[in-house]
Amino acid sequence: FQNAVQRLSVKRTTTVSLYSTEYRVGRQLELNVTDNMNAIKCLQTCLGLIVLLTVVDISHESTVEIRTHGWVMAGSGSDIDMTLWVKKASGTSNSVNCDFPCEQSDFCQTNTQQTVTCPNLDGILWKITLRHRGGGFSPNWAVDWVNIRDNGYEYLLNYDEWLDPGEQISRTIEASSCSRPSSPNNGYISDGTSHNSYGYFRCNSGYYMVPGSDTRYLCYGGYRDPKYPSAICCRSISNC
């Protein structure tokens, strides 16, 4: 009987010990899974902030299409080049040069259109200048219109004019209002809908703008720079 009780006691002790071990292991696994899930959530949040606050410089080219007029003798084999004038939200401006080699054989014929690729504008187009460098056959040239596509924006400028050797003609983008982007949580946007104006991101009282946010954007000709401006307002960086 005593031997039986001892065997039973040993069995019970072993069972409890195994249960306790299983519980500890299971609990540890549960804690590990919870910690991993928290880490994943934290990583997702951080990545979301990085994507939102980082301006991704995706290399692209602008597409420029130019139409030679249908008037008699409007075509030309001369050297024609173009300058694209660009405005940016930073308040700076720059120019992009684009060559239309009409001097190539029969390139700019009457009543035809040609397409070339040019460097990306990295901003908003506000003016185009065409220059006639001369040379080639049939030097006088008449341009109908110029159409430019860049970063999802499209600009169509009508010329309807002759361009003689040594001359240049400029056209500016027509004035147009802009739509406002989405306001930040715990913040708002002031101005930024009128042509050639800036919109400003503001945070509500007690909130602060996270470094890397866009503080303003430019509205020009109905388009914005940056195209998708954004800002984050938090009570503190640690609470974001």
Disulfide bonds with the S-S distance in Angstrom:
Cys98-Cys118 1.63
Cys102-Cys108 1.92
Cys178-Cys219 2.14
Cys203-Cys233 2.05
Cys234-Cys240 1.67
